[in-house]
């Protein structure tokens, strides 16, 4: 009977030790579950986590509180735990070490090293990708023509497409340009009476439009000295953007919203303007945030906040140079005057290819979770060698 009682007492003692060890491991597992939850929430809210407290301090406080609870439990049961450790075989000890490491190491590495020092920094890094696409119908840019010369007066005779049909060019009012000296004319391909002006991919060079202008020049009225030629400003911009004179005048935008160039006007010149199309897609808003105080003061906020727009680059080709307007046959102040000058620029798109520049974050929620899963898998593989599956 005494032997049976001793055997039963021993079994109860072993069972109590097992429960204490099991309770420690359950606390560890609970700690891991809570920290994994915190980590997943941080990964999903990575675009809103911008301060040190939420990135590191909050999870650190939670983690230390859980570890403190485990240590208190271990101290209260230290005799039984120490005896169980001394009585255990080497394989069992290795398994216990492996279990503890497989629970705590992923938490420490993922939450306190990978997330704040790698993932968050990668998220704040902006990556740019460039792609080239062919569009079946490429849209012409809107055109702004600025005659800023006091000695010259322009009037539009006609705007016509390559197929001979008319297009519409409108003078700009003071409400659009303010009290600014000079003449302004605008052409918008989407604001046409007979449909939008596009360039078809199979005949891109034949899809153009031309302006026929009459130029009255008088060199005695405030001629700008020192310039080898008389010119006007031509700007190309996204036809879906509202025109803002301040943005045009101050060369606003990054990339610039209005591509500007000075086109020489000579007597008898044949001028062609060939445009290339680019699209900015900046969902990150990196360029909008990079505007300095000078841009904020001079440029319109509506334009500065744009994160998706088309912009253009262009080159001017002069087939025949012609003669300078000063003292030419169309200079009203010259004895050789016979007629007004003609200025007939032709506008082309170089091709139907559109270059798109797209911004993105250096990482995202899915990538963060996948990389952290890789860290956890690597740690489990390492702890396997410590005998985690050896009982």
TORGU-557986 format. One record per residue (C-alpha): x, y, z; residue number from 1. Coordinates in nm, 3 decimals. Example, Ala and Ser with C-alpha at 12.3 -4.5 7.8 and 13.67 -1.06 7.14 Angstrom:
<pts>
<<1.230,-0.450,0.780>,1>
<<1.367,-0.106,0.714>,2>
</pts>
This chain:
<pts>
<<0.000,0.000,0.000>,1>
<<0.283,0.243,0.087>,2>
<<0.454,0.169,-0.244>,3>
<<0.134,0.239,-0.431>,4>
<<0.091,0.569,-0.247>,5>
<<0.452,0.670,-0.324>,6>
<<0.401,0.579,-0.692>,7>
<<0.079,0.775,-0.708>,8>
<<0.242,1.073,-0.533>,9>
<<0.532,1.063,-0.780>,10>
<<0.296,1.059,-1.073>,11>
<<0.104,1.357,-0.932>,12>
<<0.431,1.543,-0.880>,13>
<<0.543,1.473,-1.236>,14>
<<0.205,1.584,-1.363>,15>
<<0.228,1.910,-1.164>,16>
<<0.576,1.978,-1.308>,17>
<<0.446,1.912,-1.657>,18>
<<0.158,2.154,-1.602>,19>
<<0.394,2.425,-1.482>,20>
<<0.619,2.383,-1.788>,21>
<<0.315,2.375,-2.010>,22>
<<0.185,2.695,-1.850>,23>
<<0.514,2.876,-1.924>,24>
<<0.501,2.766,-2.287>,25>
<<0.136,2.872,-2.312>,26>
<<0.232,3.218,-2.183>,27>
<<0.505,3.232,-2.444>,28>
<<0.260,3.130,-2.716>,29>
<<0.014,3.395,-2.595>,30>
<<0.291,3.655,-2.608>,31>
<<0.373,3.553,-2.965>,32>
<<0.006,3.568,-3.069>,33>
<<-0.037,3.919,-2.926>,34>
<<0.285,4.045,-3.086>,35>
<<0.192,3.890,-3.422>,36>
<<-0.141,4.071,-3.405>,37>
<<0.036,4.401,-3.329>,38>
<<0.277,4.340,-3.616>,39>
<<0.004,4.260,-3.868>,40>
<<-0.188,4.574,-3.768>,41>
<<0.129,4.779,-3.815>,42>
<<0.186,4.622,-4.157>,43>
<<-0.166,4.714,-4.272>,44>
<<-0.130,5.066,-4.131>,45>
<<0.223,5.117,-4.257>,46>
<<0.122,5.426,-4.456>,47>
<<-0.009,5.590,-4.138>,48>
<<0.272,5.499,-3.899>,49>
<<0.504,5.798,-3.902>,50>
<<0.621,5.838,-3.543>,51>
<<0.860,5.649,-3.321>,52>
<<0.600,5.575,-3.051>,53>
<<0.375,5.366,-3.277>,54>
<<0.664,5.201,-3.461>,55>
<<0.870,5.088,-3.162>,56>
<<0.760,5.210,-2.819>,57>
<<0.405,5.073,-2.817>,58>
<<0.499,4.717,-2.924>,59>
<<0.801,4.729,-2.689>,60>
<<0.580,4.813,-2.390>,61>
<<0.338,4.531,-2.481>,62>
<<0.623,4.286,-2.528>,63>
<<0.796,4.374,-2.199>,64>
<<0.466,4.349,-2.009>,65>
<<0.409,3.997,-2.144>,66>
<<0.768,3.893,-2.066>,67>
<<0.731,4.033,-1.714>,68>
<<0.423,3.816,-1.660>,69>
<<0.614,3.508,-1.780>,70>
<<0.909,3.588,-1.548>,71>
<<0.679,3.633,-1.249>,72>
<<0.523,3.295,-1.319>,73>
<<0.869,3.138,-1.359>,74>
<<0.992,3.288,-1.031>,75>
<<0.690,3.155,-0.843>,76>
<<0.756,2.809,-0.982>,77>
<<1.135,2.828,-0.992>,78>
<<1.202,2.524,-0.771>,79>
<<0.992,2.290,-0.979>,80>
<<1.123,2.437,-1.306>,81>
<<1.486,2.413,-1.197>,82>
<<1.438,2.053,-1.078>,83>
<<1.264,1.964,-1.401>,84>
<<1.553,2.120,-1.596>,85>
<<1.817,1.928,-1.396>,86>
<<1.628,1.600,-1.430>,87>
<<1.568,1.640,-1.807>,88>
<<1.781,1.473,-2.067>,89>
<<1.990,1.677,-2.312>,90>
<<1.744,1.625,-2.600>,91>
<<1.457,1.756,-2.388>,92>
<<1.657,2.062,-2.287>,93>
<<1.745,2.131,-2.651>,94>
<<1.378,2.098,-2.741>,95>
<<1.280,2.349,-2.470>,96>
<<1.547,2.595,-2.586>,97>
<<1.426,2.550,-2.942>,98>
<<1.065,2.619,-2.845>,99>
<<1.157,2.937,-2.656>,100>
<<1.379,3.063,-2.941>,101>
<<1.121,2.979,-3.206>,102>
<<0.866,3.191,-3.016>,103>
<<1.075,3.487,-2.903>,104>
<<1.330,3.531,-3.183>,105>
<<1.072,3.601,-3.460>,106>
<<0.903,3.858,-3.237>,107>
<<1.227,4.037,-3.155>,108>
<<1.370,4.030,-3.509>,109>
<<1.049,4.113,-3.698>,110>
<<0.905,4.370,-3.459>,111>
<<1.213,4.549,-3.331>,112>
<<1.462,4.519,-3.617>,113>
<<1.299,4.440,-3.951>,114>
<<0.988,4.659,-3.923>,115>
<<1.141,4.987,-3.793>,116>
<<1.481,4.969,-3.963>,117>
<<1.402,4.799,-4.294>,118>
<<1.030,4.797,-4.377>,119>
<<0.946,5.151,-4.263>,120>
<<1.254,5.296,-4.432>,121>
<<1.174,5.106,-4.752>,122>
<<0.817,5.236,-4.744>,123>
<<0.943,5.595,-4.726>,124>
<<1.167,5.529,-5.027>,125>
<<0.997,5.621,-5.355>,126>
<<1.067,5.409,-5.662>,127>
<<1.004,5.527,-6.018>,128>
<<0.923,5.304,-6.312>,129>
<<0.918,5.408,-6.675>,130>
<<0.705,5.235,-6.936>,131>
<<0.651,5.295,-7.307>,132>
<<0.312,5.226,-7.462>,133>
<<0.167,5.273,-7.809>,134>
<<-0.175,5.440,-7.813>,135>
<<-0.412,5.392,-8.103>,136>
<<-0.529,5.751,-8.071>,137>
<<-0.276,5.987,-7.915>,138>
<<-0.420,6.320,-7.802>,139>
<<-0.261,6.641,-7.920>,140>
<<-0.149,6.887,-7.654>,141>
<<-0.334,7.206,-7.583>,142>
<<-0.140,7.502,-7.721>,143>
<<-0.099,7.848,-7.574>,144>
<<0.051,8.122,-7.792>,145>
<<0.183,8.431,-7.617>,146>
<<0.278,8.737,-7.817>,147>
<<0.461,8.942,-7.556>,148>
<<0.623,9.185,-7.803>,149>
<<0.487,9.541,-7.796>,150>
<<0.604,9.606,-8.150>,151>
<<0.405,9.318,-8.295>,152>
<<0.035,9.248,-8.335>,153>
<<-0.098,8.905,-8.430>,154>
<<-0.434,8.800,-8.565>,155>
<<-0.548,8.446,-8.638>,156>
<<-0.664,8.385,-8.992>,157>
<<-0.738,8.016,-8.972>,158>
<<-0.672,7.690,-8.792>,159>
<<-0.703,7.374,-8.999>,160>
<<-0.630,7.005,-8.967>,161>
<<-0.433,6.785,-9.201>,162>
<<-0.755,6.673,-9.372>,163>
<<-0.845,7.034,-9.444>,164>
<<-1.123,7.069,-9.187>,165>
<<-1.123,7.376,-8.966>,166>
<<-1.024,7.377,-8.600>,167>
<<-1.087,7.639,-8.337>,168>
<<-0.835,7.881,-8.186>,169>
<<-0.965,8.131,-7.933>,170>
<<-0.819,8.453,-7.796>,171>
<<-0.783,8.444,-7.420>,172>
<<-0.970,8.695,-7.206>,173>
<<-0.843,8.907,-6.920>,174>
<<-1.021,8.675,-6.675>,175>
<<-0.788,8.398,-6.794>,176>
<<-0.458,8.586,-6.804>,177>
<<-0.526,8.885,-6.579>,178>
<<-0.388,9.232,-6.649>,179>
<<-0.089,9.102,-6.841>,180>
<<0.040,9.283,-7.146>,181>
<<0.048,9.092,-7.470>,182>
<<-0.177,8.871,-7.677>,183>
<<-0.280,8.516,-7.589>,184>
<<-0.441,8.254,-7.808>,185>
<<-0.528,7.898,-7.712>,186>
<<-0.602,7.580,-7.899>,187>
<<-0.754,7.286,-7.713>,188>
<<-0.790,6.955,-7.901>,189>
<<-1.077,6.835,-7.680>,190>
<<-1.277,7.156,-7.723>,191>
<<-1.345,7.135,-8.094>,192>
<<-1.671,7.160,-8.284>,193>
<<-1.600,6.853,-8.499>,194>
<<-1.453,6.614,-8.245>,195>
<<-1.129,6.583,-8.051>,196>
<<-0.808,6.610,-8.249>,197>
<<-0.610,6.287,-8.213>,198>
<<-0.318,6.134,-8.397>,199>
<<-0.384,5.785,-8.530>,200>
<<-0.107,5.533,-8.486>,201>
<<-0.112,5.425,-8.852>,202>
<<-0.067,5.778,-8.988>,203>
<<0.087,5.979,-8.710>,204>
<<0.274,6.229,-8.923>,205>
<<-0.034,6.306,-9.128>,206>
<<-0.242,6.392,-8.823>,207>
<<-0.136,6.748,-8.762>,208>
<<-0.288,7.091,-8.744>,209>
<<-0.169,7.427,-8.874>,210>
<<-0.221,7.787,-8.773>,211>
<<-0.236,8.066,-9.025>,212>
<<-0.160,8.403,-8.866>,213>
<<-0.123,8.756,-8.988>,214>
<<0.155,8.952,-8.815>,215>
<<0.171,9.330,-8.818>,216>
<<0.516,9.443,-8.711>,217>
<<0.640,9.791,-8.628>,218>
<<1.000,9.809,-8.516>,219>
<<0.960,10.168,-8.394>,220>
<<0.726,10.057,-8.112>,221>
<<0.946,9.939,-7.831>,222>
<<1.170,9.699,-8.021>,223>
<<1.374,9.482,-7.785>,224>
<<1.732,9.565,-7.871>,225>
<<2.008,9.309,-7.871>,226>
<<1.790,9.018,-7.988>,227>
<<1.885,8.859,-8.321>,228>
<<1.524,8.771,-8.400>,229>
<<1.165,8.848,-8.309>,230>
<<0.981,8.561,-8.143>,231>
<<0.672,8.450,-7.956>,232>
<<0.621,8.205,-7.673>,233>
<<0.444,7.877,-7.742>,234>
<<0.340,7.648,-7.458>,235>
<<0.214,7.290,-7.473>,236>
<<0.012,7.140,-7.190>,237>
<<-0.241,6.875,-7.089>,238>
<<-0.570,6.959,-7.264>,239>
<<-0.762,6.843,-6.957>,240>
<<-0.583,7.092,-6.731>,241>
<<-0.733,7.437,-6.677>,242>
<<-0.501,7.712,-6.791>,243>
<<-0.344,7.923,-6.517>,244>
<<-0.136,8.217,-6.631>,245>
<<0.073,8.218,-6.311>,246>
<<0.169,7.855,-6.366>,247>
<<0.257,7.926,-6.729>,248>
<<0.456,8.239,-6.649>,249>
<<0.646,8.087,-6.352>,250>
<<0.726,7.755,-6.520>,251>
<<0.543,7.567,-6.245>,252>
<<0.541,7.194,-6.194>,253>
<<0.781,6.909,-6.153>,254>
<<0.778,6.794,-6.429>,255>
<<0.679,7.129,-6.575>,256>
<<0.307,7.152,-6.656>,257>
<<0.358,7.386,-6.950>,258>
<<0.639,7.312,-7.190>,259>
<<0.753,7.650,-7.316>,260>
<<0.967,7.751,-7.607>,261>
<<1.043,8.071,-7.792>,262>
<<0.972,8.035,-8.162>,263>
<<1.136,8.285,-8.399>,264>
<<0.916,8.475,-8.640>,265>
<<1.081,8.577,-8.963>,266>
<<0.955,8.686,-9.299>,267>
<<0.897,8.369,-9.499>,268>
<<0.994,8.110,-9.233>,269>
<<0.838,7.764,-9.237>,270>
<<0.816,7.643,-8.875>,271>
<<0.712,7.300,-8.749>,272>
<<0.670,7.203,-8.384>,273>
<<0.702,6.831,-8.305>,274>
<<0.585,6.715,-7.962>,275>
<<0.660,6.404,-7.757>,276>
<<0.402,6.283,-7.504>,277>
<<0.473,6.192,-7.141>,278>
<<0.241,6.094,-6.857>,279>
<<0.317,6.141,-6.489>,280>
<<0.142,5.899,-6.255>,281>
<<0.241,5.982,-5.899>,282>
<<-0.004,5.805,-5.665>,283>
<<0.253,5.837,-5.386>,284>
<<0.241,6.216,-5.422>,285>
<<0.618,6.239,-5.396>,286>
<<0.657,6.530,-5.637>,287>
<<0.358,6.716,-5.495>,288>
<<0.519,6.704,-5.150>,289>
<<0.858,6.814,-5.285>,290>
<<0.736,7.161,-5.388>,291>
<<0.937,7.430,-5.214>,292>
<<0.810,7.753,-5.056>,293>
<<0.876,7.953,-5.374>,294>
<<0.655,7.722,-5.582>,295>
<<0.387,7.734,-5.313>,296>
<<0.391,8.114,-5.323>,297>
<<0.392,8.157,-5.702>,298>
<<0.197,7.859,-5.838>,299>
<<-0.170,7.770,-5.806>,300>
<<-0.253,7.506,-5.546>,301>
<<-0.489,7.327,-5.785>,302>
<<-0.198,7.251,-6.014>,303>
<<0.058,7.180,-5.742>,304>
<<-0.166,6.908,-5.599>,305>
<<-0.188,6.722,-5.931>,306>
<<-0.047,6.371,-5.919>,307>
<<-0.159,6.249,-6.261>,308>
<<-0.127,6.455,-6.577>,309>
<<0.013,6.458,-6.929>,310>
<<0.307,6.679,-7.016>,311>
<<0.498,6.738,-7.335>,312>
<<0.840,6.805,-7.472>,313>
<<0.886,6.955,-7.815>,314>
<<1.140,7.067,-8.070>,315>
<<1.116,7.342,-8.327>,316>
<<1.233,7.289,-8.680>,317>
<<1.265,7.574,-8.928>,318>
<<1.264,7.453,-9.286>,319>
<<1.342,7.799,-9.423>,320>
<<1.494,8.064,-9.202>,321>
<<1.355,8.373,-9.373>,322>
<<1.455,8.732,-9.304>,323>
<<1.448,8.924,-8.977>,324>
<<1.133,9.132,-8.940>,325>
<<1.327,9.449,-8.864>,326>
<<1.341,9.661,-9.180>,327>
<<1.178,9.381,-9.374>,328>
<<0.898,9.408,-9.629>,329>
<<0.645,9.359,-9.344>,330>
<<0.792,9.619,-9.104>,331>
<<0.552,9.912,-9.089>,332>
<<0.839,10.145,-8.998>,333>
<<1.045,10.043,-9.298>,334>
<<1.035,10.209,-9.639>,335>
<<1.037,9.858,-9.785>,336>
<<0.700,9.772,-9.628>,337>
<<0.461,9.605,-9.871>,338>
<<0.240,9.367,-9.668>,339>
<<0.184,9.205,-9.325>,340>
<<0.398,8.906,-9.237>,341>
<<0.265,8.551,-9.241>,342>
<<0.344,8.308,-8.962>,343>
<<0.211,7.957,-9.021>,344>
<<0.340,7.703,-8.767>,345>
<<0.252,7.336,-8.811>,346>
<<0.214,7.112,-8.505>,347>
<<0.290,6.738,-8.507>,348>
<<0.308,6.453,-8.260>,349>
<<0.632,6.264,-8.307>,350>
<<0.459,5.926,-8.266>,351>
<<0.177,5.747,-8.088>,352>
<<0.422,5.627,-7.822>,353>
<<0.356,5.761,-7.472>,354>
<<0.619,5.746,-7.198>,355>
<<0.464,5.694,-6.854>,356>
<<0.652,5.757,-6.529>,357>
<<0.491,5.592,-6.224>,358>
<<0.586,5.628,-5.858>,359>
<<0.547,5.356,-5.597>,360>
<<0.659,5.281,-5.245>,361>
<<0.969,5.073,-5.185>,362>
<<0.752,4.817,-5.006>,363>
<<0.389,4.741,-4.922>,364>
<<0.185,4.542,-4.672>,365>
<<0.197,4.217,-4.866>,366>
<<0.572,4.239,-4.919>,367>
<<0.629,4.315,-4.550>,368>
<<0.423,4.011,-4.440>,369>
<<0.594,3.783,-4.694>,370>
<<0.942,3.890,-4.584>,371>
<<0.851,3.848,-4.218>,372>
<<0.716,3.500,-4.296>,373>
<<1.054,3.424,-4.450>,374>
<<1.225,3.538,-4.130>,375>
<<0.999,3.317,-3.919>,376>
<<1.059,3.020,-4.149>,377>
<<1.436,3.068,-4.130>,378>
<<1.427,3.080,-3.749>,379>
<<1.213,2.765,-3.728>,380>
<<1.456,2.588,-3.958>,381>
<<1.743,2.695,-3.733>,382>
<<1.571,2.587,-3.410>,383>
<<1.492,2.249,-3.566>,384>
<<1.862,2.169,-3.532>,385>
<<1.842,2.234,-3.160>,386>
<<1.616,1.934,-3.128>,387>
<<1.279,2.109,-3.130>,388>
<<1.120,1.791,-3.269>,389>
<<1.321,1.558,-3.048>,390>
<<1.123,1.456,-2.739>,391>
</pts>
